[in-house]
Amino acid sequence: MRLRLEFTTEPFDLDEAPAHAVVAREVVESAELDAVDVGPFGNTAEGGADQVLTAVDALLRRSLEAGATRISLQVNVVGGDAEGEGER
């Protein structure tokens, strides 16, 4: 199963990337994920279910430890039906 992850961390700082945002970016860029896209207002990545779920765990733990006060995320199955019969 392939998953698509979309996330943001807060609080925002438009002048300089806060530590929690830098940590979140490092987590997804170092994970074994495909199509990673990081930006100031949202981030996306795709990959196999195990890789995405592992990255989500690290993202939540490390971003909170680095000062995030809110993390919004969405995970979607891509390339398949609602029962998870996606591309493998």
Stockholm file with secondary structure:
# STOCKHOLM 1.0

chainA/1-88         MRLRLEFTTEPFDLDEAPAHAVVAREVVESAELDAVDVGPFGNTAEGGADQVLTAVDALLRRSLEAGATRISLQVNVVGGDAEGEGER
#=GR chainA/1-88 SS CEEEEEEEEESCCSSSCCHHHHHHHHHHHHSSCEEEEECSSCEEEEEEHHHHHHHHHHHHHHHHHTTCSEEEEEEEEESSCTTSCCCC
#=GC SS_cons        CEEEEEEEEESCCSSSCCHHHHHHHHHHHHSSCEEEEECSSCEEEEEEHHHHHHHHHHHHHHHHHTTCSEEEEEEEEESSCTTSCCCC
//
